[in-house]
Amino acid sequence: MGRLAPLFVIIAAALWGFDGIVLRPALYSLPVPLVVFIESTIVALLLSPIFIRQYSKIKKLSSQDWFAFFGVALLGGAIGTMAITKALFYVNFVNLSIVILIQKLQPVFALSLAGILLKEKLPKIFFLWAFLAVTGAYFMTFGFSLPNFLTGDKTFVAAGFSLIAAVSFSSSTVLSKRALRNVSFEMGTYLRFLLSAVIMIVIATFTGDIKTVASVSSYQWMIFLIIAFTTGGAAIFLYYYGLKKITASVATICELAFPLTAVVLEYFIHRNILDLVQWFGVAVLIFSILKVSRININNVKS
């Protein structure tokens, strides 16, 4: 299964793209801190049996392990998730181009942090395929055109939140690799959501959004449960399984499946037709991700 590790990260990222286009729009009427708090809490509760079975392993974690998990929860579970949700809310899930563009910068941050913090060393060919992956993702979204920042819908603010999300998620990817060093991917998933829930209840209480939990409709509760079992808890489960066996550098390129999925779903759901150049970008992105995956198999030991 180790040879398929990059595929698990790709599937997880594709699920995140599905979340942003199909599921999360149903939560638009709710405050963002409340959305992230409920999402994290539901998954933490569902995974609580893992805590009971592996409690003895938690007591063995060092202060560095706990620091890494807290960073993952704060940056990925809290700040990053709130920022990307806020960015999507600002553009009403319609003008997604700027949000998706900023997410393509995530590998730049993650590769830099992986080299600095994790001392990851990759062959030069990796950076060629990484560059082509980001280039393909750009053409997939915009073709030969430049991104339009004058579309209204608070696009500049959305771009700012998307940039915060990109930095936070890239940092979380690198910290997750460190956090998983001494625990199973199952326990890593549980701790990520548990600490995120703790952080988010503090934030939601401070903002006063916790008081609006009664406004969540039965349909929105159903969406939260679907997210917990698919694009939330299940996706992180798959992601951490793959991340345990590959480098953070490879993982962050595989995560470009997120904008790829978002753009393809935009085509099928909102009928935003892709032109020939954009489909070429799709092909380059997929081909580059597959090449990066093979570099992982041939050059990185799990």
C-alpha positions in Angstrom: 0.0 0.0 0.0 3.0 2.3 0.5 3.4 2.6 -3.3 -0.2 4.0 -3.5 0.4 6.6 -0.7 0.3 9.6 -3.1 -3.0 8.4 -4.4 -4.5 8.7 -0.9 -3.4 12.4 -0.7 -4.8 13.0 -4.2 -8.2 11.5 -3.2 -8.3 13.6 0.0 -7.5 16.8 -1.9 -10.2 15.9 -4.5 -12.7 15.5 -1.6 -11.8 19.0 -0.4 -12.5 20.4 -3.8 -15.9 18.6 -3.7 -16.6 20.1 -0.3 -16.0 23.6 -1.5 -18.2 23.4 -4.6 -21.0 21.0 -3.5 -21.3 20.9 0.3 -20.1 24.1 1.9 -22.4 26.5 0.0 -25.3 25.1 2.1 -23.6 26.6 5.2 -23.4 30.1 3.7 -25.9 31.6 6.2 -23.9 30.6 9.3 -21.0 32.4 10.9 -17.6 31.0 9.8 -16.3 30.3 13.3 -19.4 28.4 14.1 -19.1 26.3 10.9 -15.5 25.3 11.7 -16.3 24.6 15.4 -19.2 22.3 14.6 -17.3 20.5 11.9 -14.3 19.9 14.1 -16.4 18.9 17.1 -18.5 16.3 15.2 -15.4 14.6 13.8 -13.6 14.6 17.2 -16.6 13.0 18.8 -16.9 10.3 16.1 -13.2 9.5 16.5 -13.2 9.4 20.3 -13.0 5.5 20.3 -9.5 5.9 18.8 -8.6 8.0 21.8 -9.8 5.3 24.2 -8.0 2.5 22.5 -4.7 4.4 22.1 -4.6 6.5 25.2 -1.4 5.0 26.4 0.4 6.2 23.3 -0.7 9.8 23.9 1.1 9.9 27.3 4.3 9.1 25.5 4.2 12.2 23.2 6.9 14.8 23.8 6.4 18.5 24.1 7.7 18.8 20.4 5.0 16.4 19.3 2.3 18.4 21.1 3.6 21.6 19.7 3.4 20.2 16.2 -0.1 19.0 16.7 -1.2 22.4 18.2 0.3 24.1 15.1 -1.6 21.8 12.8 -4.8 22.4 14.7 -4.3 26.2 14.8 -3.1 26.7 11.2 -4.9 23.9 9.3 -7.9 23.1 11.5 -8.7 26.7 12.6 -7.1 29.6 10.7 -6.8 27.9 7.3 -10.3 26.3 7.3 -11.9 29.6 8.5 -9.9 31.6 5.9 -10.8 29.4 2.9 -14.5 29.2 4.0 -14.6 33.0 4.4 -13.0 33.5 1.0 -15.6 31.2 -0.6 -18.4 33.0 1.3 -17.2 36.4 0.1 -17.4 35.4 -3.6 -20.7 33.6 -3.0 -19.2 30.3 -4.4 -19.6 31.8 -7.9 -16.4 33.8 -8.7 -13.9 31.2 -7.6 -11.0 32.0 -9.9 -9.1 34.2 -7.5 -9.6 31.9 -4.6 -8.4 28.9 -6.6 -5.5 30.9 -8.0 -4.2 31.8 -4.6 -4.4 28.2 -3.5 -1.9 27.3 -6.3 0.7 29.2 -4.3 0.5 26.7 -1.5 3.2 24.5 -2.9 5.6 27.4 -3.0 5.2 28.0 0.8 5.1 24.2 1.6 8.3 23.4 -0.4 10.2 26.2 1.3 9.1 25.1 4.8 9.7 21.5 4.1 13.3 22.3 3.2 13.8 24.6 6.2 12.0 22.7 8.9 12.1 19.0 7.8 15.4 19.2 5.8 13.7 17.4 2.9 16.0 16.9 -0.1 14.5 16.0 -3.5 16.1 15.5 -6.9 16.2 18.5 -9.3 13.6 16.8 -11.6 11.0 17.2 -8.8 11.1 21.0 -9.1 10.6 20.8 -12.8 7.4 18.7 -12.4 6.3 21.0 -9.5 6.7 24.0 -11.7 4.8 22.4 -14.5 2.1 21.4 -12.1 1.5 24.9 -10.9 1.8 26.2 -14.5 -0.8 23.7 -15.6 -3.1 24.6 -12.8 -2.9 28.3 -13.8 -3.8 27.6 -17.5 -6.5 25.2 -16.2 -8.2 28.2 -14.4 -7.4 31.1 -16.7 -6.2 29.9 -20.0 -4.1 32.7 -21.6 -6.0 35.4 -19.7 -4.9 37.3 -16.6 -6.9 36.9 -13.4 -9.6 39.6 -13.2 -9.5 41.4 -9.8 -12.3 43.8 -10.8 -15.3 41.5 -10.6 -16.9 42.8 -7.5 -18.2 40.4 -4.8 -15.4 41.6 -2.4 -12.8 39.8 -4.6 -9.8 41.6 -3.0 -10.9 40.6 0.5 -11.5 37.0 -0.7 -8.0 37.0 -2.2 -6.6 38.1 1.1 -8.4 35.3 3.0 -7.3 32.8 0.3 -3.7 33.8 0.7 -4.0 33.3 4.5 -5.5 29.9 3.8 -2.6 29.0 1.4 0.0 29.9 4.0 -1.8 28.2 6.8 -2.5 24.9 4.9 1.1 24.7 3.6 2.4 25.2 7.1 0.0 22.6 8.4 1.2 20.1 5.8 4.8 20.5 7.0 3.8 20.4 10.7 1.6 17.4 10.1 4.5 15.4 8.7 6.4 16.2 12.0 3.3 15.5 14.2 2.8 12.1 12.7 6.3 11.0 13.5 5.4 9.2 16.7 1.7 8.4 16.3 -0.5 6.4 13.9 -2.4 8.2 11.2 -5.6 7.4 13.1 -4.5 9.0 16.3 -3.1 11.9 14.3 -6.5 12.5 12.7 -8.2 12.5 16.1 -5.7 14.9 17.8 -6.0 17.3 14.8 -9.7 17.6 15.2 -9.8 17.5 19.0 -7.4 20.4 19.3 -9.1 22.2 16.5 -12.4 21.9 18.3 -10.8 23.2 21.5 -9.3 26.2 19.7 -12.6 26.9 17.8 -14.8 26.8 20.9 -12.6 29.6 22.3 -12.8 31.6 19.1 -16.5 31.1 18.6 -17.2 32.0 22.2 -15.1 35.1 21.9 -16.9 36.2 18.7 -20.3 35.4 20.2 -21.0 33.0 17.3 -21.4 30.1 19.6 -24.8 31.5 20.7 -26.2 31.2 17.2 -25.9 27.4 17.2 -29.7 27.2 17.6 -30.0 28.8 14.1 -28.5 25.7 12.4 -31.3 24.1 10.4 -31.9 20.3 10.2 -30.7 20.4 6.6 -27.4 22.1 7.6 -26.9 19.5 10.4 -27.2 16.8 7.7 -24.6 18.6 5.6 -22.3 18.8 8.7 -22.7 15.0 9.1 -22.0 14.4 5.4 -18.9 16.5 5.7 -17.7 14.6 8.8 -18.0 11.3 7.1 -16.6 12.3 3.7 -14.7 15.6 3.0 -13.9 16.3 6.7 -12.8 13.4 8.9 -12.6 10.8 6.2 -10.5 13.0 3.9 -8.0 13.8 6.7 -7.9 10.1 7.5 -6.8 9.3 3.9 -4.5 12.3 3.8 -2.6 11.4 7.0 -2.3 7.8 5.8 -0.6 9.0 2.7 1.4 11.7 4.4 2.9 9.1 6.8 4.6 7.4 3.8 5.6 10.3 1.6 7.4 13.6 2.0 5.6 16.9 2.7 7.0 18.2 -0.6 5.4 15.5 -2.6 2.2 15.8 -0.6 1.8 19.4 -1.4 2.0 18.8 -5.1 -0.6 16.0 -4.9 -2.8 18.5 -3.1 -3.2 20.4 -6.3 -5.9 17.9 -7.0 -8.0 20.3 -4.9 -8.1 23.2 -7.4 -8.3 20.6 -10.2 -11.4 19.1 -8.7 -12.9 22.5 -8.0 -12.5 23.6 -11.6 -13.9 20.4 -13.1 -16.9 20.5 -10.8 -17.5 24.1 -11.8 -17.7 22.9 -15.3 -20.3 20.2 -14.6 -22.4 22.0 -11.9 -22.3 25.7 -12.9 -21.7 25.0 -16.6 -18.5 27.1 -16.6 -17.2 25.7 -19.9 -13.4 25.1 -20.2 -11.8 26.0 -23.5 -9.0 24.1 -25.3 -6.2 25.8 -23.4 -7.8 25.1 -20.0 -8.2 21.4 -20.9 -4.5 21.5 -21.9 -3.8 22.9 -18.4 -5.8 20.0 -16.8 -3.7 17.5 -18.8 -0.4 19.1 -17.8 -1.5 19.2 -14.1 -2.6 15.6 -14.0 0.6 14.4 -15.8 2.8 16.4 -13.5 1.1 15.1 -10.4 1.6 11.5 -11.7 5.3 12.2 -12.3 5.8 13.7 -8.8 4.1 10.5 -7.4 6.7 8.4 -9.2 9.5 10.5 -7.9 8.2 9.7 -4.4 8.1 6.0 -5.2 11.6 5.8 -6.6 13.4 8.2 -4.3 11.7 8.6 -1.0 11.8 5.9 1.7 8.7 5.6 3.9 
